[in-house]
Amino acid sequence: MVKPLNFIGSQTMVFFGPIVSAFVKTDGYYRAAELFESNVSVEFLISELERLGKNG
């Protein structure tokens, strides 16, 4: 349901990056933002979460 919002979410993460960097390491944060930019990455993440949920 939220797949179409992945790009907006990633850009929001980049926008708030300077504020978040006061609390977390930014290298992992910006890597996550890059991951959410791509539709393929989001689809892979969803399928892996579903797979783990069935095995859990």
SVG drawing of the C-alpha trace seen along z (x, -y; Angstrom):
<svg xmlns="http://www.w3.org/2000/svg" viewBox="-2 -20 31 41">
<polyline fill="none" stroke="black" stroke-width="0.4" points="0.0,0.0 2.9,-2.4 5.1,-1.4 4.4,-4.5 5.5,-6.7 9.0,-5.3 10.6,-8.1 8.9,-10.8 9.9,-9.0 13.6,-8.8 13.6,-12.5 12.1,-13.3 14.9,-11.3 17.5,-13.4 15.7,-16.6 15.8,-15.8 19.3,-14.3 21.1,-17.2 18.8,-17.0 18.9,-13.3 22.7,-13.3 22.8,-14.7 21.4,-11.4 22.5,-8.7 25.5,-7.9 24.7,-9.5 26.4,-7.0 23.9,-4.2 21.0,-6.7 21.8,-8.0 22.4,-4.5 18.9,-3.6 17.6,-6.7 19.3,-5.5 17.8,-2.1 14.2,-3.5 14.7,-5.6 14.6,-2.5 11.4,-0.6 13.3,2.6 14.9,2.3 11.6,1.7 10.0,4.6 12.9,6.8 12.6,5.6 8.8,6.3 9.3,9.8 12.0,10.6 9.8,9.4 7.0,11.5 9.3,14.6 10.6,14.1 7.1,13.6 6.0,17.0 9.0,18.8 8.7,17.1"/>
</svg>
